[in-house]
Amino acid sequence: MRRVLLSDAIHLARALAQQPPSFRAAVLDRWLVQTQAASKYLRRFGRAHSDWGDGSLTSRALKATAREPAALVPDGAEFFLVLAQVANRLAAIGQSRLQVLS
């Protein structure tokens, strides 16, 4: 997986917020595995994976939202709860090098 930037976490949280709350943890884990696989795919074949992107979390998030009907992204407290969920999961897998500026 590419280095995780703050913008990656924000894009991922926005896409994840469109999922039902009870599915978010499983969907997030699946997206992280797919992002890792997309990174390997890019290194091996020299092009982005058609469904999972280029190995960045932003790419995976944008691929996820492109296939689903546009939904309202929660504002305020709910969005920050989802962003916290993303940040906690990334920290748990050792991707805690979030940059303030992206």
Buried (B, 14 or more C-beta within 10 A) or exposed (E): BBEBBBBBBBBBBBBBBBBEEEEBEEBBEEBBEBBBBBBEBBEEEEEBBEEBBBBBBBBBBBBBBEEEEEEEBBEEEEBEBBBEBBBEBBEEEEBEEBEEEE
